[in-house]
Amino acid sequence: MKRMITEYVYDFSKKNEPAAKVKPGEEVKFKTLDCFSDQIKREEQLVTSLDFDKVNPATGPVYIEGAEPGDTIAVEILSIKIEDQGVVSTLPDTGSLIANAETRTKIVPIREGKAIFNDLEFPVKPMIGVIGVAPREGSIACGYVGFHGGNMDNNRIMEGSKVFFPVNVPGALLQLGDLHATMGDGEICGTGIEIAGEVTVRFHLIQDFPIERPVLETHDDWYTIASAREYTEALRLVTEDMQNLIVDAYGWDATDAYLYMSIQGNVEICQGCRPSSWDIILRFSVPKIEGKPLII
């Protein structure tokens, strides 16, 4: 029987008490709230009326036995199940079109794998917005992103993908939440279809393989993920991470890796709703090549 985690925290910190301890290879199910902690029940409720101390809860953390600083953990996402109703909302002072839009809440029903928005129906693509490990020091609110992961809002983090994180503290302390039924790249108004659900994962431990920031593996591609206040810095970090992985995995020098990335790589925006207090989050992809994994 899979272990079910139902404890919630609102920051990433090595001071958070583990909700469970698991061994590598073990499967765990996380029960999640939506990013508003399920506070919104009807469209008359606006985000301005919410308790913002309860925003972006993450379920966990989970202590992975044997994980030590200098290691990497891989979180294999086996399934994401979402509830039958989600919420999308504008946020005050957030997003490129805020001058042309009012503060509004919309309830979005989910029926037979489709989201119903006004008179349109479209397929859901469930994803995890918040996932990460404890940072080396300090506390980082779950609504923010960093080298530890956190609120990456990367819509490629979905069922069937695998996310790699640096182990910063013993046990790593992995936690996740903030599911979306769907979310477009950039999340320009600050929300996707925010929804509660359940996520089942399997943990893997890669010892003595340090990485600085999260890496994502999907069926077809490898992605590095990085964030910064400004686009140019985020771009430098996300491409340097990919360059380093390619040099190590392919045995090329840095310049050949750079050339290859320009002809086969893609810069993509995970989170870019400006103006806002959040960093820009980028992912950089290259196709998977048989026999040449970037992380084993």
N, C-alpha and C positions, 0 to 999 in steps of 0.2 A: 504493500500500500504506500502510495506517495505521501510524503510529509506535506502538510498544508500549513503555510505561514499566513497569519492574519494580524500580526502586530504592525503598527505604522509609526514612522518617524518623519520628521520634517527637515532634517539636515543630514549631511554626510559627515561623519566624525568617528574617530577611533574610540570615542567615549561611549558610543551607542552600544548597549548591551545586545549580544547576539540573540535573535529570536530562535535560532537553531544552530546546531553544528552538524555538518554533513561531510561525507567522504567524497573524494573525486570519483566520478562515475555515477554518483547518486542523483536521482531525479527528485525535484522539489516543485510543489505547486504554490504560487503566490496569489492570494486573493487581493485585488486592488480596488481602491476607491477611484473616482474620477479626480481631475486636478482641482476641483472645488470641494473635495471631500464629501461629495454627494449632497452639498447644501442646496443646490438649485432643483426645485421640484416643478416649477411652472414658469411660463414665459414672463410673467409680471415681475419676477425677481431679477434684479439687475446685479451685475458684479459689484457695483458700488455699495451694495447693502451687505456683502458677505464679510465673514470673519477671515481676514487675510492671514491670520496666524495659522489657519488650517488649509492653506493652499499648497498644492503639489506634494501630497503625502507619498511616501515610498514605503513599500512593504518590506519588512526585514529589520535589521540586516541578517545575513546568513554567514556564518564562519565556516570557511572551507579548510578542513584539516590538512596540515602539511604545507599550506601556502605561506611563504615567507617573502620578505622584501627581496627583490631581484628575480622573483618568479613572475610568471604570467598565468592568469586564469582565463579559460575560455568558457563562455556561457552559451550553450547550445539551446536555441529556442525551439522547443518541440511543438508547442501549441499555444495559441492565443484565442480565448473565448470571451466574447463581449456580451454585455447586457442588451436588452431590446430597446433601449432609449439612451440617446446622448444629448449633449448640449454644445452649441457654438455661440460665442459671444464676442462683441467688440469689447475692447479694453480702453479705459481712459488714457488719453495722451500716448497711445500706442498705435503705430502703423502708418503706412504711407498715405492712406486715404481718410485719416481720422477727421480732417476738416470737412469731408464730404459725407460723413456718416454719423448717425446718432448712437448712443449707447443702447444696445439691444441684445436681448436673449432670445434664442430660438431653440425649441425642443425638436430634436430630430429622431423620429422613430426608425427602428431597424427591423425590417421584415424580410425573412427568407434570404438573408445575405445581401440585402440592398438597403441603402439609406434613402429616406424620403424627405426631400427638401422642397417645400412649396409643391409645385406640380411636376417635379422631376424625381426620378429614381435612378440611382447609380450604385454599382457594386461597392461593398465595403472592402477595405484593405487594412485590417487591424495591424497596429504597430505600437511599439513601446517608446514613449517620449522621454522618460526618466529611467536611467539604468547606470549604475556605477559602483565604485568601491570607495572606501574611506580614504581621504587624503592623508599625506604624511603628518601634517599638523593642522590644527585649527578645525573650524566648522564651516561648511559651505551649505547654504540653504538648498533644498531640493529643486527650487526654481531656477537655479543657476548652473552653469556649465564650467568645466575645468579639465585639467589633465587627468582627473580621476573619472571622468565621464559626467554623470549628472543629467541635467536637462538638455540633452543633445538634440532632441526633436528631429531625429533622422528617420525618415519614413522607409528606409531600407532595413531597419531593425524590426523584423517581422518574423513570422513563423518560417522555419527552415534556415534562418541565418545563424551565424555564430559570431559573438562579440568577444574580443580579447581585451583584457584590462591589465595594467601594471599592478602588481601587488605592492602596496605601500606600507602596510602594517600586517602583523601576523594574522592569518585567517582571511585577509582581504576585506571582509565585511561587505558583501554584495547586497544591494537592495535595488528595487525597481518599482515603477508605477507610471501614472500619467498615460494611460492607454488612449489611443485615438482610433475611432472606427475608420476614418480617413483623415489625411492631412496633406495639403499640397506643399511642394518645396517652397521654403521661405516663410510659410505660415503667416501671411502678410498682415492679418488682423490680430495675431497673437494667440489664436486658438484654432484647433482642429475640431473634429467632432469628439469632444471630451466624453469619456465613457468609462464605466467600471467594468471589471471582468476578472478573468483568471488566466495566469500564465504558467505553463509548465516548462521547466528547463532542466538540463543536465549539465553538471559542472565537470570541467577537465582542468588538470593542473599541468603546466609546462614549467619544469624546474630549471633554474639558471638560464632563463631567457628573458632578459629585461627589455621592456618597451617603455616609452615615456608617456604615450597617450593611447587612447583606444584605437583598435583596428577591427574592421568588420569583414567577414567573409560571407558572401551569398552564393547562390548556385553558380553564377556566371562570373562574378567579379570579386576583387579585393578592394577595400576602401581604407584609407587613413582618414582620421577625423581630428579636426583641430579648431580652436576658437580664439578670438582676440577681439579687442574693442574695435579695431579697424581692419578692413578687408585685406590690405597688403600684408599685415602681420599674420593674419590667419592663413593666407595663401602661402606665405613662406614656411610656416610650421607644417602645414598639411602636405606640402610637396617635399620638404626635407625628410619627413617621416617616410614617405613612399620611396624616395630616392635611396634612403638607407636600407630599406627592406629589399629593394631590387638588387642593389650592390651585393648584399649578403647572400641572397637566394640564387641569383643568376651568375654571380662571379664576374660581373662587369665593373668597369670603373665608373666614377660618379658622372662623368660627362656623357658616356653612352647611356647611362640610366636616364639622364636629363633629356637627351634626344628622343629616346623611346617614349618617355612620358608625354612629350609634346605631340607625338604622332598616334599614340594609342590611349592616352589618358584623358580624363574628363574632370573638370572642376564643377562641382555642384553645390548649391546652397541648401543647407538644412534649415537654418533659422536666420532670417534677415529682416524681421519686421522692425523698421526704423521709421520715426524715432521711437526709442524705448531704452530701458536700462540694461537690456541684455546684449551680450556679445554677439557678433556675427559667427555663425558656425558653418564651416565648410567640410565637405568630404571630397576626396580625390580618388578616382577609380582607375584601375587597369584590369583588363580581362584575365581570368584565370587561365594558366597554361598547364596542360597536363604534364605531370612530372616535375613541375617547378613551383611548389607551394611557397608562399612568402612566409608563412609560419607553419611549422610542422605540428 
